[in-house]
Amino acid sequence: MPVAPSATPGTVLALLGVLAFSFTFPATVWAMDGFGAWSTAGVRGVLAAVLAAVVLLACRSPLPRRQDWPALAVVAVGCAVGFPLLTTLALETSSTAHSAVVIGALPMATASIAALRSGRRLPRAFWLAAGTGGAVVVAFSLLQSHGRPTVADVYLLVALVLCAAGYAEGGRLAAHMPGWQVIAWGVLVAAPVNLVVAGVALGHEPVDLTARALTGMAYVAGISQLGGFVVWYRGMGLIGVARASQLQLAQPLLTLVWAILLMGESFSAAVPLTAVAVLSCIVVTQRASAPRPTGTRRTPAERAAVSG
């Protein structure tokens, strides 16, 4: 009888992905020290696609199955075009700390989309916590902008949904496809769009190749756009989307630390308090969506919650 693989390697890989992604916003701000927002998003996608093509060719990786291409298209739109572009545009006017708190709802959105995608019925507690967390994020954004949603907040919320869809589909693919191939094919599918964006933007936005800008660009292209996803999707494939997204609870808090240490940002008490509130809601969603051990019976209250 085959032995089920240990969850420990998957947990470590997912945590490495979380750590890698936590530097993304500071690195994006660094890249914009020498590139415009559109140039930053387009160039990082093109560079990541070049790296992905080299690796796929070197490993002689076979083409994905025909039925996997739609999911790879979702990965491309969500993780290789939509999220990088929209968050970069948001960071033009929004602080790293503020953006990290809004995007902090990503694990909750990922779990929700994964549940809807699989058709799995979840307890009422899951959806109540998910709705509360979403309301907290919206309230925080309105509070920070004195009651009026900003364009940056709209960018961040749309980026949140797109990335969650990409995570959910990528995690599903990684159950039968190596995680590095999932993101490699995803960035290649997105390459034509990013090439057009980069070509047009570089002709209209100024470029100043400072050391800070080049360091930031190298990070977002090599790690945020590609390398981080390699370990993240592999971890998701080993331990599941729900468990991996729970580990992502640490990401907004880590980004807040980098915002202080690397960016010299300061923020009000509302920022960490909102982050903790969102994380609390995510904990509830993760516990409510956790699979029950085989043979375990639900209590009458749990059965009523599910049926409701």
C-alpha positions in Angstrom: 0.0 0.0 0.0 1.5 3.4 -0.9 2.4 5.6 2.0 0.9 9.1 2.0 3.6 11.8 1.8 4.3 13.8 4.9 2.8 17.2 5.1 6.0 18.7 6.6 7.8 19.3 3.3 4.7 21.0 1.9 4.4 23.2 5.0 8.0 24.3 4.7 7.6 25.1 1.0 4.4 27.0 1.5 6.1 29.0 4.3 9.0 29.8 2.0 6.5 31.1 -0.5 4.8 33.3 2.1 8.2 34.7 3.0 9.0 35.4 -0.6 5.7 37.1 -1.3 6.0 39.3 1.8 8.8 41.3 0.2 6.9 41.9 -3.0 5.4 45.3 -2.2 8.6 46.8 -0.9 10.5 45.4 -3.9 7.8 46.9 -6.2 8.3 50.3 -4.6 12.0 50.0 -5.2 11.5 49.1 -8.8 9.4 52.2 -9.3 12.4 54.2 -8.2 13.5 53.9 -11.8 10.6 52.6 -13.7 7.0 53.8 -14.2 4.2 51.7 -12.8 3.1 50.2 -16.2 6.8 49.6 -17.1 7.4 47.8 -13.8 4.5 45.5 -14.2 5.2 44.7 -17.9 8.9 44.3 -17.6 8.7 42.0 -14.6 6.3 39.8 -16.5 8.5 39.6 -19.6 11.6 38.8 -17.6 9.8 36.1 -15.7 8.6 34.6 -19.0 12.1 34.5 -20.3 13.3 32.7 -17.2 10.4 30.3 -17.3 11.0 29.5 -21.0 14.7 28.8 -20.3 13.9 26.4 -17.5 11.1 24.6 -19.4 13.3 24.1 -22.4 16.3 23.0 -20.2 14.1 20.4 -18.5 12.4 19.4 -21.7 9.0 19.8 -20.0 6.0 18.4 -21.9 3.1 20.6 -22.9 0.3 20.7 -20.3 -2.7 18.5 -20.9 -5.5 20.1 -23.0 -7.9 20.2 -20.1 -5.3 22.1 -18.0 -5.1 25.1 -20.3 -8.2 26.9 -19.0 -6.9 26.8 -15.5 -3.5 28.0 -16.6 -5.2 30.9 -18.3 -6.7 31.8 -14.9 -3.3 31.6 -13.3 -1.9 33.9 -16.1 -4.7 36.5 -15.7 -4.7 36.4 -11.9 -1.1 36.0 -10.9 0.9 37.1 -13.9 -1.0 40.1 -15.3 -3.8 41.3 -13.0 -2.3 41.2 -9.6 1.2 42.6 -10.6 -0.3 45.4 -12.7 -3.1 46.5 -10.3 -1.0 46.3 -7.1 1.8 48.3 -8.8 -0.7 51.0 -9.9 -2.1 51.0 -6.3 1.4 51.5 -4.8 1.8 54.7 -6.8 -0.6 56.4 -4.3 -1.0 53.9 -1.5 1.5 53.0 1.2 3.0 49.5 1.5 1.4 49.0 4.9 -2.1 50.0 3.7 -1.8 47.8 0.7 -0.6 44.8 2.8 -3.7 45.1 5.1 -6.1 45.1 2.1 -4.4 42.2 0.4 -4.3 40.4 3.8 -7.7 39.1 3.0 -6.2 37.0 0.2 -6.2 33.6 2.1 -9.9 34.1 2.8 -10.7 34.9 -0.8 -8.7 32.0 -2.0 -10.5 29.5 0.3 -13.9 31.0 -0.8 -13.1 30.7 -4.5 -11.7 27.2 -4.0 -14.9 26.1 -2.2 -17.1 27.6 -4.9 -14.9 26.0 -7.6 -15.1 22.6 -6.1 -18.8 22.8 -5.3 -18.1 21.9 -1.7 -20.7 23.0 0.9 -19.2 24.8 3.8 -20.7 25.7 7.2 -22.5 29.0 7.8 -19.6 30.0 10.1 -17.2 30.0 7.2 -19.3 32.4 5.1 -20.1 34.6 8.1 -16.4 35.0 8.9 -15.5 35.5 5.3 -18.2 38.2 5.0 -17.1 39.8 8.2 -13.5 39.9 7.1 -14.4 41.5 3.8 -16.5 44.1 5.6 -13.5 44.9 7.9 -11.3 45.4 4.9 -13.8 47.7 3.2 -14.4 49.7 6.4 -10.6 50.1 6.9 -10.2 51.4 3.4 -13.0 53.9 3.8 -11.7 55.0 7.2 -8.2 55.6 5.8 -9.7 57.6 2.9 -12.1 59.6 5.0 -15.2 57.8 3.7 -14.4 57.8 0.0 -12.9 54.8 -1.6 -9.8 55.6 -3.5 -8.7 54.4 -6.9 -5.9 52.5 -5.2 -8.4 50.6 -3.0 -10.4 49.6 -6.1 -7.2 48.4 -7.7 -6.3 46.4 -4.6 -9.7 44.8 -4.2 -9.8 43.7 -7.9 -6.2 42.4 -7.6 -7.3 40.5 -4.5 -10.1 38.6 -6.3 -8.0 37.9 -9.4 -5.0 36.6 -7.4 -7.3 34.4 -5.3 -8.7 32.8 -8.4 -5.1 32.2 -9.7 -4.1 30.7 -6.4 -7.1 28.4 -6.3 -6.6 27.2 -9.8 -2.9 26.9 -9.5 -3.2 24.9 -6.2 -5.6 22.6 -7.9 -3.2 22.1 -10.9 -0.3 21.5 -8.6 -2.0 18.4 -7.2 -1.0 16.6 -10.5 1.5 19.0 -12.1 4.9 20.1 -10.7 4.3 23.5 -9.0 7.2 25.2 -10.9 5.6 24.1 -14.2 2.2 25.6 -13.2 3.6 29.1 -12.8 6.1 28.7 -15.6 3.4 28.0 -18.1 1.2 30.6 -16.5 3.7 33.4 -17.0 4.3 32.2 -20.6 0.6 32.4 -21.3 0.7 35.9 -20.0 3.9 36.9 -21.9 2.2 38.4 -25.0 0.1 40.8 -22.8 3.1 41.7 -20.7 5.3 42.3 -23.7 2.7 44.7 -25.2 2.4 46.5 -21.8 6.2 46.8 -21.4 6.8 47.9 -25.0 4.1 50.7 -24.9 5.0 51.8 -21.3 8.7 52.0 -21.9 8.1 54.4 -24.7 6.0 56.7 -22.6 7.5 56.4 -19.0 10.9 57.6 -18.0 13.5 55.0 -17.0 16.4 55.6 -14.5 18.4 52.4 -13.9 19.4 53.0 -10.3 20.8 50.2 -8.1 17.6 50.3 -6.1 15.4 50.1 -9.1 17.3 47.2 -10.6 17.3 45.3 -7.3 13.6 45.7 -7.0 12.9 44.7 -10.6 15.2 41.6 -10.2 13.2 40.5 -7.1 9.7 41.0 -8.4 10.6 39.3 -11.7 12.7 36.4 -10.4 11.1 35.8 -7.0 7.6 37.4 -6.8 6.6 36.5 -10.3 8.3 33.1 -10.6 10.5 31.7 -7.9 8.1 32.3 -5.0 5.3 30.6 -6.9 7.4 27.5 -7.5 7.6 26.7 -3.8 4.1 28.1 -3.1 2.3 26.0 -5.6 4.3 22.9 -4.7 3.4 23.4 -1.1 -0.2 23.8 -2.0 -0.1 20.7 -4.0 1.2 18.7 -1.0 -0.9 20.1 1.8 -4.0 21.5 0.0 -5.2 25.0 -0.8 -7.0 25.5 2.5 -4.1 24.6 4.7 -1.6 26.5 2.6 -3.7 29.6 2.6 -3.9 29.4 6.4 -0.1 29.7 6.5 -0.5 32.9 4.5 -1.9 34.5 7.7 1.7 35.7 8.4 2.2 37.5 5.1 0.5 40.9 5.9 2.2 41.1 9.2 5.6 40.3 7.7 5.0 43.0 5.1 4.2 45.5 7.8 7.6 44.7 9.4 9.4 45.2 6.1 7.5 48.5 5.6 9.0 49.7 8.8 12.5 48.3 8.5 13.0 48.7 4.7 10.7 51.6 3.7 10.8 53.7 6.9 7.0 53.9 6.9 4.9 54.9 9.9 1.2 54.2 10.4 -1.6 54.5 12.8 -2.8 51.9 15.3 -5.7 51.1 12.9 -3.3 49.3 10.5 -2.1 46.5 12.8 -5.5 46.3 14.6 -7.2 45.8 11.2 -4.6 43.2 10.2 -5.2 41.2 13.4 -9.0 41.5 12.9 -8.8 40.2 9.3 -6.5 37.4 10.4 -8.9 36.4 13.1 -11.7 36.1 10.5 -9.4 34.0 8.3 -8.6 31.6 11.2 -12.4 31.0 11.6 -12.8 30.3 7.9 -9.9 27.9 7.9 -11.1 26.0 10.9 -14.7 25.9 9.5 -13.4 24.6 6.1 -11.0 22.0 7.5 -11.8 18.4 6.4 -13.1 16.3 9.2 -11.4 13.0 10.0 -13.0 9.9 8.4 -15.7 8.4 10.5 -16.2 11.6 12.6 -19.9 12.5 13.0 -21.1 16.0 13.0 -23.1 17.3 16.0 -26.7 18.3 15.4 -25.6 22.0 15.5 -23.0 21.4 12.9 -25.4 19.5 10.6 -27.8 22.4 11.0 -25.1 24.9 10.1 -24.1 23.0 6.9 -27.7 22.6 5.8 -28.3 26.3 6.4 
